[in-house]
Amino acid sequence: MFPVCECAIVPIVRRLIHRGMPVYVGMVFLLAGPIINPVVMAATYTAFPIDPQMVLYRTLFAFIVATVVGIVLFFTQKVTFLKLGREYEITHEQCILLYSRRTGIRNSYPIAHCQGI
């Protein structure tokens, strides 16, 4: 597992799904990744010094919930809505090319301009 928080795991999982990972696997990774990593386990242990078993309970419950959600999605998800619109994604290189054509400036561009392209 990556030691990343729940905010940082979203673009990672999104990119993996766009590269071909099944959605149900991505959702399991999205749910379990932020909880089942050493940094969060250490923080949980620090937060509950009286009850160190809380680390085990929290990790085990996260694993069970993520597994159940993955199994449910495996049997129920027929259409992958997360991959729709992929043909409209603009890569970094395409953004630079479009910006340089529009402004005549090469080799640098403000990132905000790619949002509206």
C-alpha positions in Angstrom: 0.0 0.0 0.0 1.0 3.6 -0.6 1.4 5.6 2.5 -0.9 8.4 1.2 -4.0 10.1 2.7 -7.5 9.8 1.4 -7.1 13.0 -0.7 -3.9 11.9 -2.5 -5.2 8.4 -3.2 -8.1 9.7 -5.5 -5.9 10.8 -8.5 -3.7 7.7 -8.1 -6.7 5.4 -8.3 -8.3 7.4 -11.1 -5.2 7.1 -13.2 -4.9 3.4 -12.5 -8.6 2.9 -13.6 -8.0 4.8 -16.8 -5.0 2.6 -17.5 -7.1 -0.5 -17.3 -7.5 -1.5 -13.7 -11.0 -2.8 -13.0 -13.2 -0.4 -11.1 -14.0 -2.8 -8.3 -10.3 -3.2 -7.6 -9.9 0.6 -7.7 -12.6 1.0 -5.1 -11.1 -1.5 -2.8 -7.8 0.3 -3.1 -9.5 3.7 -2.6 -11.2 2.5 0.6 -8.5 0.4 2.2 -5.4 2.3 1.1 -5.6 5.3 3.4 -6.3 3.2 6.5 -4.1 0.2 5.9 -0.7 1.9 5.8 2.0 2.2 8.5 1.6 5.9 9.0 -2.1 5.7 9.8 -1.5 2.6 12.0 1.1 4.5 14.0 -1.2 7.5 14.3 -4.0 5.3 15.5 -1.7 3.7 18.1 -0.7 7.1 19.3 -4.3 8.3 19.5 -5.4 5.3 21.5 -2.5 4.5 23.9 -4.9 2.9 26.5 -6.4 0.5 23.9 -3.6 -0.6 21.5 -6.0 -3.2 20.0 -7.8 -0.3 18.3 -5.1 -0.5 15.6 -6.0 -4.1 14.9 -9.8 -3.4 15.0 -9.6 -0.4 12.7 -7.4 -2.1 10.2 -9.4 -5.3 10.2 -12.7 -3.4 9.8 -11.3 -1.3 6.9 -10.1 -4.5 5.2 -13.5 -6.2 5.7 -15.5 -3.1 4.4 -13.2 -2.7 1.4 -13.5 -6.4 0.5 -17.3 -6.4 0.8 -17.6 -3.3 -1.3 -15.3 -4.8 -3.9 -17.3 -8.0 -4.1 -20.6 -6.1 -4.4 -19.2 -4.0 -7.2 -17.7 -7.0 -8.9 -21.1 -8.6 -9.2 -23.2 -5.5 -9.8 -21.1 -3.0 -11.8 -21.7 -3.7 -15.5 -20.9 -0.3 -17.0 -17.8 1.6 -16.0 -18.9 5.2 -15.6 -15.5 6.2 -14.4 -14.0 5.6 -17.8 -16.5 7.6 -19.7 -15.1 10.8 -21.1 -11.6 9.5 -21.3 -11.4 10.4 -24.9 -11.7 14.1 -23.9 -8.7 14.1 -21.6 -6.0 16.5 -22.7 -2.4 15.4 -22.0 0.3 17.8 -20.8 1.9 17.8 -24.3 -1.4 18.6 -26.0 -1.9 21.5 -23.5 1.5 23.0 -24.3 0.9 22.7 -28.0 -2.6 24.3 -27.8 -1.3 27.1 -25.6 1.7 27.8 -27.9 -0.5 27.9 -31.0 -2.9 30.2 -29.3 -0.4 32.7 -27.8 2.8 32.1 -29.9 4.8 31.5 -26.7 6.8 28.3 -26.6 8.3 26.2 -23.8 6.2 27.8 -21.0 2.6 28.2 -20.1 0.4 28.8 -17.1 -1.2 25.6 -15.9 -4.5 27.4 -15.4 -4.9 27.7 -19.2 -5.3 24.0 -19.6 -8.4 24.0 -17.5 -10.5 25.8 -20.1 -9.0 24.0 -23.2 
